[in-house]
Amino acid sequence: MAPDPVNRTVRLARGRELSYDGLIIATGARVRRLAAPAQRGELVVPPTVRDAELIAARLLEARSALVVGAGFLGMEVASTLRRRGLAVTVVHQEPTQEALL
């Protein structure tokens, strides 16, 4: 998976490209960042205080979100965003059936 925060897209391994208003990377108990150290736009869960503030601010205008990670935390984030009315796409490293949240 290759995130492009400037264009707000993510290219999946098979070449499919997804666009998003907000990208949340929820890969598990410890934070694993995908962006390069100087790259901006990536928000992680569990967040730092700064990430939490940015997530809250972006949710005010977002219509969709891309959550990377379908573990417990990622699915909790996805369901919370869905309850807030956002269109949510969940990307996971293991092949799974596509499902609508």
The first five atom37 places (N, CA, C, CB, O) and aatype in JSON, in Angstrom:
{
  "aatype": [12, 0, 14, 3, 14, 19, 2, 1, 16, 19, 1, 10, 0, 1, 7, 1, 6, 10, 15, 18, 3, 7, 10, 9, 9, 0, 16, 7, 0, 1, 19, 1, 1, 10, 0, 0, 14, 0, 5, 1, 7, 6, 10, 19, 19, 14, 14, 16, 19, 1, 3, 0, 6, 10, 9, 0, 0, 1, 10, 10, 6, 0, 1, 15, 0, 10, 19, 19, 7, 0, 7, 13, 10, 7, 12, 6, 19, 0, 15, 16, 10, 1, 1, 1, 7, 10, 0, 19, 16, 19, 19, 8, 5, 6, 14, 16, 5, 6, 0, 10, 10],
  "atom_mask": [
    [1, 1, 1, 1, 1],
    [1, 1, 1, 1, 1],
    [1, 1, 1, 1, 1],
    [1, 1, 1, 1, 1],
    [1, 1, 1, 1, 1],
    [1, 1, 1, 1, 1],
    [1, 1, 1, 1, 1],
    [1, 1, 1, 1, 1],
    [1, 1, 1, 1, 1],
    [1, 1, 1, 1, 1],
    [1, 1, 1, 1, 1],
    [1, 1, 1, 1, 1],
    [1, 1, 1, 1, 1],
    [1, 1, 1, 1, 1],
    [1, 1, 1, 0, 1],
    [1, 1, 1, 1, 1],
    [1, 1, 1, 1, 1],
    [1, 1, 1, 1, 1],
    [1, 1, 1, 1, 1],
    [1, 1, 1, 1, 1],
    [1, 1, 1, 1, 1],
    [1, 1, 1, 0, 1],
    [1, 1, 1, 1, 1],
    [1, 1, 1, 1, 1],
    [1, 1, 1, 1, 1],
    [1, 1, 1, 1, 1],
    [1, 1, 1, 1, 1],
    [1, 1, 1, 0, 1],
    [1, 1, 1, 1, 1],
    [1, 1, 1, 1, 1],
    [1, 1, 1, 1, 1],
    [1, 1, 1, 1, 1],
    [1, 1, 1, 1, 1],
    [1, 1, 1, 1, 1],
    [1, 1, 1, 1, 1],
    [1, 1, 1, 1, 1],
    [1, 1, 1, 1, 1],
    [1, 1, 1, 1, 1],
    [1, 1, 1, 1, 1],
    [1, 1, 1, 1, 1],
    [1, 1, 1, 0, 1],
    [1, 1, 1, 1, 1],
    [1, 1, 1, 1, 1],
    [1, 1, 1, 1, 1],
    [1, 1, 1, 1, 1],
    [1, 1, 1, 1, 1],
    [1, 1, 1, 1, 1],
    [1, 1, 1, 1, 1],
    [1, 1, 1, 1, 1],
    [1, 1, 1, 1, 1],
    [1, 1, 1, 1, 1],
    [1, 1, 1, 1, 1],
    [1, 1, 1, 1, 1],
    [1, 1, 1, 1, 1],
    [1, 1, 1, 1, 1],
    [1, 1, 1, 1, 1],
    [1, 1, 1, 1, 1],
    [1, 1, 1, 1, 1],
    [1, 1, 1, 1, 1],
    [1, 1, 1, 1, 1],
    [1, 1, 1, 1, 1],
    [1, 1, 1, 1, 1],
    [1, 1, 1, 1, 1],
    [1, 1, 1, 1, 1],
    [1, 1, 1, 1, 1],
    [1, 1, 1, 1, 1],
    [1, 1, 1, 1, 1],
    [1, 1, 1, 1, 1],
    [1, 1, 1, 0, 1],
    [1, 1, 1, 1, 1],
    [1, 1, 1, 0, 1],
    [1, 1, 1, 1, 1],
    [1, 1, 1, 1, 1],
    [1, 1, 1, 0, 1],
    [1, 1, 1, 1, 1],
    [1, 1, 1, 1, 1],
    [1, 1, 1, 1, 1],
    [1, 1, 1, 1, 1],
    [1, 1, 1, 1, 1],
    [1, 1, 1, 1, 1],
    [1, 1, 1, 1, 1],
    [1, 1, 1, 1, 1],
    [1, 1, 1, 1, 1],
    [1, 1, 1, 1, 1],
    [1, 1, 1, 0, 1],
    [1, 1, 1, 1, 1],
    [1, 1, 1, 1, 1],
    [1, 1, 1, 1, 1],
    [1, 1, 1, 1, 1],
    [1, 1, 1, 1, 1],
    [1, 1, 1, 1, 1],
    [1, 1, 1, 1, 1],
    [1, 1, 1, 1, 1],
    [1, 1, 1, 1, 1],
    [1, 1, 1, 1, 1],
    [1, 1, 1, 1, 1],
    [1, 1, 1, 1, 1],
    [1, 1, 1, 1, 1],
    [1, 1, 1, 1, 1],
    [1, 1, 1, 1, 1],
    [1, 1, 1, 1, 1]
  ],
  "atom_positions": [
    [[0.84, -1.17, 0.0], [0.0, 0.0, 0.0], [0.89, 1.24, 0.0], [-0.96, -0.01, 1.22], [1.87, 1.33, 0.75]],
    [[0.54, 2.18, -0.85], [1.33, 3.41, -0.94], [0.43, 4.63, -0.74], [2.06, 3.48, -2.3], [-0.32, 4.99, -1.65]],
    [[0.51, 5.28, 0.43], [-0.3, 6.48, 0.64], [0.31, 7.7, -0.02], [-0.48, 6.73, 2.13], [1.53, 7.85, -0.06]],
    [[-0.55, 8.56, -0.55], [-0.13, 9.82, -1.15], [-0.96, 10.92, -0.49], [-0.32, 9.81, -2.72], [-2.03, 11.27, -0.99]],
    [[-0.47, 11.48, 0.65], [-1.28, 12.46, 1.37], [-1.48, 13.77, 0.61], [-0.64, 12.75, 2.68], [-2.44, 14.49, 0.89]],
    [[-0.62, 14.1, -0.32], [-0.78, 15.33, -1.09], [-2.04, 15.24, -1.97], [0.47, 15.61, -1.97], [-2.84, 16.17, -2.01]],
    [[-2.2, 14.11, -2.66], [-3.36, 13.91, -3.53], [-4.5, 13.2, -2.82], [-2.95, 13.12, -4.75], [-5.56, 12.97, -3.41]],
    [[-4.28, 12.85, -1.55], [-5.27, 12.13, -0.75], [-5.75, 10.87, -1.43], [-6.45, 13.04, -0.45], [-6.95, 10.64, -1.59]],
    [[-4.78, 10.04, -1.82], [-5.07, 8.75, -2.43], [-4.17, 7.68, -1.82], [-4.88, 8.8, -3.96], [-3.13, 7.99, -1.23]],
    [[-4.59, 6.43, -1.97], [-3.8, 5.28, -1.57], [-3.86, 4.28, -2.71], [-4.31, 4.65, -0.22], [-4.95, 3.94, -3.18]],
    [[-2.69, 3.81, -3.15], [-2.63, 2.78, -4.2], [-2.43, 1.44, -3.52], [-1.48, 3.07, -5.24], [-1.47, 1.25, -2.77]],
    [[-3.35, 0.5, -3.8], [-3.28, -0.82, -3.21], [-2.32, -1.71, -3.99], [-4.66, -1.46, -3.14], [-1.92, -1.36, -5.1]],
    [[-1.96, -2.84, -3.43], [-0.98, -3.74, -4.04], [-1.36, -4.16, -5.46], [-0.81, -4.98, -3.18], [-0.48, -4.3, -6.31]],
    [[-2.62, -4.35, -5.72], [-3.07, -4.76, -7.07], [-3.3, -3.59, -8.01], [-4.35, -5.58, -6.96], [-3.82, -3.77, -9.11]],
    [[-2.93, -2.39, -7.59], [-3.01, -1.23, -8.46], [-4.24, -0.37, -8.3], [0.0, 0.0, 0.0], [-4.29, 0.74, -8.84]],
    [[-5.24, -0.84, -7.58], [-6.45, -0.03, -7.38], [-6.1, 1.19, -6.55], [-7.57, -0.86, -6.69], [-5.35, 1.1, -5.58]],
    [[-6.65, 2.34, -6.92], [-6.39, 3.58, -6.21], [-7.66, 4.04, -5.51], [-5.86, 4.67, -7.16], [-8.73, 4.09, -6.13]],
    [[-7.55, 4.38, -4.24], [-8.67, 4.86, -3.45], [-8.4, 6.3, -3.05], [-8.9, 3.98, -2.2], [-7.28, 6.66, -2.68]],
    [[-9.43, 7.13, -3.13], [-9.29, 8.51, -2.65], [-9.94, 8.6, -1.28], [-9.94, 9.53, -3.66], [-10.76, 7.75, -0.91]],
    [[-9.58, 9.63, -0.51], [-10.12, 9.77, 0.83], [-10.11, 11.24, 1.24], [-9.33, 8.93, 1.83], [-9.35, 12.04, 0.71]],
    [[-10.98, 11.56, 2.19], [-10.95, 12.86, 2.86], [-10.04, 12.77, 4.08], [-12.38, 13.31, 3.26], [-9.34, 13.73, 4.41]],
    [[-10.04, 11.62, 4.74], [-9.22, 11.41, 5.92], [-8.61, 10.02, 5.88], [0.0, 0.0, 0.0], [-9.31, 9.06, 5.56]],
    [[-7.35, 9.91, 6.2], [-6.66, 8.62, 6.24], [-6.25, 8.35, 7.67], [-5.42, 8.61, 5.3], [-5.48, 9.11, 8.27]],
    [[-6.77, 7.26, 8.22], [-6.42, 6.86, 9.58], [-5.75, 5.51, 9.49], [-7.69, 6.81, 10.52], [-6.29, 4.58, 8.9]],
    [[-4.57, 5.4, 10.06], [-3.83, 4.15, 10.03], [-3.92, 3.53, 11.41], [-2.34, 4.38, 9.58], [-3.34, 4.05, 12.37]],
    [[-4.65, 2.41, 11.5], [-4.86, 1.72, 12.77], [-4.34, 0.3, 12.61], [-6.37, 1.74, 13.2], [-5.11, -0.61, 12.3]],
    [[-3.05, 0.12, 12.83], [-2.41, -1.17, 12.53], [-2.22, -2.06, 13.74], [-1.1, -0.93, 11.87], [-1.65, -3.15, 13.61]],
    [[-2.66, -1.63, 14.9], [-2.53, -2.51, 16.05], [-2.13, -1.78, 17.32], [0.0, 0.0, 0.0], [-2.3, -0.57, 17.43]],
    [[-1.59, -2.54, 18.26], [-1.3, -2.01, 19.59], [-0.15, -1.0, 19.59], [-0.97, -3.13, 20.52], [-0.12, -0.1, 20.42]],
    [[0.77, -1.15, 18.66], [1.84, -0.15, 18.6], [1.73, 0.61, 17.28], [3.25, -0.83, 18.74], [1.3, 0.07, 16.26]],
    [[2.1, 1.86, 17.33], [2.0, 2.72, 16.15], [3.01, 2.3, 15.1], [2.21, 4.21, 16.54], [4.19, 2.14, 15.4]],
    [[2.55, 2.12, 13.88], [3.42, 1.85, 12.74], [3.09, 2.89, 11.68], [3.25, 0.38, 12.19], [2.03, 2.85, 11.07]],
    [[3.99, 3.8, 11.48], [3.75, 4.86, 10.5], [4.15, 4.38, 9.11], [4.53, 6.14, 10.86], [5.14, 3.67, 8.96]],
    [[3.37, 4.77, 8.11], [3.66, 4.43, 6.73], [4.37, 5.56, 6.0], [2.39, 4.06, 6.0], [5.11, 5.32, 5.05]],
    [[4.13, 6.77, 6.44], [4.71, 7.93, 5.76], [6.19, 8.05, 6.08], [3.97, 9.21, 6.17], [6.67, 7.59, 7.11]],
    [[6.9, 8.68, 5.17], [8.31, 8.99, 5.39], [8.4, 10.02, 6.53], [8.99, 9.53, 4.08], [7.43, 10.74, 6.78]],
    [[9.53, 10.11, 7.22], [9.64, 11.01, 8.37], [9.24, 12.46, 8.09], [11.04, 11.0, 8.87], [8.63, 13.09, 8.96]],
    [[9.54, 13.01, 6.94], [9.2, 14.41, 6.66], [7.84, 14.56, 5.98], [10.27, 15.03, 5.79], [7.39, 15.68, 5.76]],
    [[7.19, 13.45, 5.66], [5.9, 13.5, 4.96], [4.81, 13.89, 5.94], [5.58, 12.13, 4.31], [4.83, 13.47, 7.1]],
    [[3.86, 14.7, 5.49], [2.78, 15.18, 6.35], [1.46, 14.58, 5.92], [2.71, 16.71, 6.32], [1.33, 14.08, 4.8]],
    [[0.48, 14.63, 6.8], [-0.87, 14.23, 6.46], [-1.32, 12.91, 7.04], [0.0, 0.0, 0.0], [-2.51, 12.58, 6.98]],
    [[-0.42, 12.14, 7.6], [-0.76, 10.84, 8.17], [-1.18, 11.02, 9.63], [0.44, 9.85, 8.05], [-0.5, 11.69, 10.4]],
    [[-2.3, 10.42, 10.0], [-2.76, 10.43, 11.39], [-2.82, 8.99, 11.85], [-4.15, 11.13, 11.54], [-3.2, 8.1, 11.09]],
    [[-2.45, 8.74, 13.09], [-2.38, 7.37, 13.59], [-3.25, 7.21, 14.83], [-0.93, 6.99, 13.91], [-3.57, 8.17, 15.53]],
    [[-3.62, 5.96, 15.09], [-4.36, 5.58, 16.27], [-3.58, 4.46, 16.93], [-5.84, 5.14, 15.93], [-3.25, 3.51, 16.22]],
    [[-3.24, 4.47, 18.22], [-3.63, 5.5, 19.17], [-2.89, 6.8, 18.88], [-3.36, 5.04, 20.6], [-1.69, 6.8, 18.6]],
    [[-3.6, 7.89, 18.95], [-3.01, 9.16, 18.54], [-2.19, 9.83, 19.63], [-4.09, 10.09, 18.1], [-2.34, 9.57, 20.82]],
    [[-1.32, 10.71, 19.17], [-0.72, 11.67, 20.08], [-1.79, 12.72, 20.32], [0.63, 12.3, 19.5], [-2.83, 12.7, 19.65]],
    [[-1.57, 13.62, 21.23], [-2.54, 14.69, 21.45], [-2.72, 15.48, 20.16], [-2.08, 15.63, 22.6], [-3.84, 15.85, 19.8]],
    [[-1.62, 15.75, 19.47], [-1.7, 16.51, 18.21], [-2.5, 15.73, 17.16], [-0.26, 16.8, 17.66], [-3.34, 16.33, 16.48]],
    [[-2.27, 14.41, 17.02], [-3.05, 13.61, 16.08], [-4.54, 13.63, 16.44], [-2.53, 12.15, 16.05], [-5.39, 13.75, 15.56]],
    [[-4.86, 13.53, 17.74], [-6.26, 13.54, 18.17], [-6.93, 14.86, 17.8], [-6.36, 13.31, 19.68], [-8.08, 14.88, 17.36]],
    [[-6.22, 15.96, 17.98], [-6.76, 17.28, 17.61], [-6.99, 17.37, 16.1], [-5.82, 18.4, 18.06], [-8.01, 17.88, 15.66]],
    [[-6.03, 16.86, 15.32], [-6.17, 16.89, 13.87], [-7.3, 15.99, 13.39], [-4.87, 16.47, 13.2], [-8.05, 16.36, 12.48]],
    [[-7.43, 14.81, 13.99], [-8.54, 13.92, 13.62], [-9.87, 14.6, 13.9], [-8.44, 12.58, 14.4], [-10.75, 14.6, 13.04]],
    [[-10.03, 15.18, 15.07], [-11.27, 15.86, 15.43], [-11.58, 17.0, 14.46], [-11.2, 16.39, 16.87], [-12.72, 17.17, 14.05]],
    [[-10.57, 17.78, 14.11], [-10.77, 18.91, 13.19], [-11.16, 18.42, 11.79], [-9.5, 19.77, 13.1], [-12.05, 18.98, 11.16]],
    [[-10.5, 17.37, 11.32], [-10.79, 16.86, 9.97], [-12.16, 16.21, 9.89], [-9.73, 15.86, 9.55], [-12.79, 16.22, 8.83]],
    [[-12.64, 15.64, 11.0], [-13.96, 15.01, 10.99], [-15.08, 16.02, 10.78], [-14.19, 14.27, 12.29], [-16.17, 15.66, 10.33]],
    [[-14.83, 17.28, 11.1], [-15.86, 18.3, 10.92], [-16.23, 18.48, 9.46], [-15.39, 19.62, 11.49], [-17.38, 18.84, 9.16]],
    [[-15.3, 18.24, 8.53], [-15.55, 18.46, 7.11], [-15.49, 17.2, 6.27], [-14.58, 19.44, 6.59], [-15.87, 17.23, 5.1]],
    [[-15.02, 16.11, 6.83], [-14.82, 14.88, 6.05], [-16.14, 14.24, 5.65], [-13.98, 13.88, 6.83], [-17.12, 14.27, 6.4]],
    [[-16.15, 13.65, 4.46], [-17.29, 12.85, 3.99], [-16.92, 11.39, 3.91], [-17.78, 13.35, 2.62], [-17.78, 10.51, 3.9]],
    [[-15.61, 11.12, 3.84], [-15.15, 9.74, 3.73], [-13.83, 9.59, 4.48], [-14.98, 9.33, 2.24], [-13.14, 10.56, 4.78]],
    [[-13.5, 8.32, 4.78], [-12.25, 8.03, 5.48], [-11.73, 6.68, 5.02], [-12.44, 8.05, 7.01], [-12.5, 5.78, 4.67]],
    [[-10.44, 6.54, 5.04], [-9.77, 5.29, 4.73], [-9.04, 4.86, 6.0], [-8.77, 5.43, 3.51], [-8.19, 5.58, 6.51]],
    [[-9.38, 3.67, 6.51], [-8.75, 3.14, 7.71], [-7.85, 1.99, 7.29], [-9.83, 2.67, 8.77], [-8.31, 1.04, 6.66]],
    [[-6.58, 2.08, 7.62], [-5.62, 1.03, 7.3], [-5.46, 0.17, 8.55], [-4.24, 1.61, 6.82], [-4.95, 0.64, 9.57]],
    [[-5.89, -1.07, 8.46], [-5.81, -2.0, 9.59], [-7.19, -2.44, 10.01], [0.0, 0.0, 0.0], [-8.02, -1.62, 10.39]],
    [[-7.45, -3.75, 9.94], [-8.77, -4.3, 10.26], [-8.74, -5.11, 11.55], [-9.28, -5.16, 9.11], [-9.55, -6.01, 11.73]],
    [[-7.81, -4.77, 12.43], [-7.81, -5.39, 13.75], [-8.87, -4.74, 14.63], [0.0, 0.0, 0.0], [-9.7, -3.97, 14.15]],
    [[-8.82, -5.06, 15.91], [-9.81, -4.52, 16.84], [-9.88, -3.0, 16.78], [-9.49, -4.97, 18.26], [-10.96, -2.43, 16.64]],
    [[-8.74, -2.35, 16.88], [-8.71, -0.9, 16.91], [-9.18, -0.29, 15.6], [-7.3, -0.41, 17.22], [-9.97, 0.66, 15.6]],
    [[-8.7, -0.83, 14.48], [-9.12, -0.32, 13.17], [-10.61, -0.43, 12.95], [0.0, 0.0, 0.0], [-11.23, 0.49, 12.41]],
    [[-11.19, -1.55, 13.35], [-12.63, -1.73, 13.17], [-13.43, -0.85, 14.11], [-13.01, -3.19, 13.38], [-14.52, -0.4, 13.76]],
    [[-12.91, -0.6, 15.32], [-13.58, 0.34, 16.23], [-13.58, 1.75, 15.63], [-12.87, 0.35, 17.61], [-14.6, 2.45, 15.68]],
    [[-12.45, 2.15, 15.07], [-12.37, 3.46, 14.42], [-13.34, 3.52, 13.25], [-10.92, 3.75, 13.94], [-14.08, 4.5, 13.1]],
    [[-13.34, 2.48, 12.42], [-14.22, 2.45, 11.24], [-15.69, 2.53, 11.64], [-13.97, 1.18, 10.43], [-16.45, 3.27, 11.03]],
    [[-16.08, 1.77, 12.65], [-17.5, 1.8, 13.04], [-17.88, 3.14, 13.64], [-17.79, 0.68, 14.04], [-19.0, 3.62, 13.44]],
    [[-16.97, 3.76, 14.38], [-17.25, 5.09, 14.94], [-17.41, 6.11, 13.82], [-16.12, 5.52, 15.89], [-18.33, 6.93, 13.86]],
    [[-16.54, 6.07, 12.83], [-16.64, 7.0, 11.7], [-17.92, 6.76, 10.92], [-15.42, 6.85, 10.78], [-18.57, 7.71, 10.48]],
    [[-18.28, 5.49, 10.74], [-19.51, 5.16, 10.01], [-20.73, 5.7, 10.75], [-19.63, 3.63, 9.81], [-21.64, 6.24, 10.13]],
    [[-20.74, 5.56, 12.07], [-21.86, 6.09, 12.87], [-21.95, 7.6, 12.75], [-21.71, 5.7, 14.34], [-23.03, 8.18, 12.9]],
    [[-20.82, 8.25, 12.47], [-20.82, 9.71, 12.28], [-21.25, 10.09, 10.87], [-19.43, 10.28, 12.55], [-21.31, 11.27, 10.54]],
    [[-21.56, 9.08, 10.03], [-22.08, 9.34, 8.69], [-21.05, 9.35, 7.58], [0.0, 0.0, 0.0], [-21.39, 9.66, 6.44]],
    [[-19.81, 9.01, 7.87], [-18.78, 8.99, 6.85], [-18.83, 7.69, 6.05], [-17.39, 9.18, 7.47], [-19.15, 6.64, 6.6]],
    [[-18.5, 7.77, 4.77], [-18.27, 6.57, 3.97], [-16.89, 6.07, 4.36], [-18.37, 6.87, 2.4], [-15.92, 6.83, 4.33]],
    [[-16.78, 4.8, 4.74], [-15.54, 4.27, 5.28], [-15.05, 3.09, 4.44], [-15.73, 3.83, 6.75], [-15.83, 2.19, 4.11]],
    [[-13.77, 3.11, 4.09], [-13.11, 1.98, 3.45], [-12.04, 1.48, 4.4], [-12.5, 2.37, 2.06], [-11.25, 2.27, 4.92]],
    [[-12.02, 0.16, 4.63], [-11.02, -0.45, 5.5], [-10.08, -1.27, 4.63], [-11.68, -1.34, 6.62], [-10.53, -2.1, 3.83]],
    [[-8.78, -1.05, 4.78], [-7.77, -1.8, 4.04], [-6.98, -2.62, 5.05], [-6.82, -0.83, 3.22], [-6.56, -2.11, 6.09]],
    [[-6.78, -3.9, 4.72], [-6.06, -4.79, 5.62], [-5.03, -5.57, 4.81], [-7.04, -5.76, 6.35], [-5.22, -5.75, 3.61]],
    [[-3.97, -6.01, 5.43], [-2.91, -6.7, 4.71], [-3.3, -8.08, 4.24], [-1.69, -6.8, 5.57], [-2.74, -8.58, 3.26]],
    [[-4.26, -8.72, 4.89], [-4.7, -10.05, 4.48], [-5.88, -9.93, 3.54], [-5.08, -10.9, 5.71], [-6.74, -9.07, 3.74]],
    [[-5.95, -10.77, 2.49], [-7.11, -10.73, 1.58], [-8.39, -11.08, 2.35], [-6.9, -11.72, 0.39], [-8.43, -12.06, 3.09]],
    [[-9.41, -10.28, 2.17], [-10.7, -10.53, 2.79], [-11.79, -10.22, 1.78], [-10.88, -9.68, 4.08], [-11.53, -9.62, 0.74]],
    [[-13.0, -10.64, 2.08], [-14.12, -10.28, 1.23], [-14.42, -8.81, 1.42], [-15.36, -11.14, 1.56], [-14.27, -8.27, 2.51]],
    [[-14.86, -8.15, 0.33], [-15.25, -6.77, 0.46], [-16.58, -6.71, 1.2], [-15.34, -6.08, -0.94], [-17.46, -7.55, 0.97]],
    [[-16.73, -5.75, 2.05], [-17.96, -5.6, 2.81], [-18.27, -4.12, 2.94], [-17.86, -6.26, 4.2], [-17.37, -3.29, 3.0]],
    [[-19.54, -3.82, 2.97], [-19.96, -2.44, 3.2], [-20.17, -2.24, 4.69], [-21.26, -2.11, 2.41], [-20.82, -3.06, 5.35]],
    [[-19.63, -1.17, 5.21], [-19.84, -0.85, 6.63], [-21.06, 0.01, 6.76], [-18.6, -0.15, 7.26], [-21.43, 0.4, 7.86]]
  ]
}
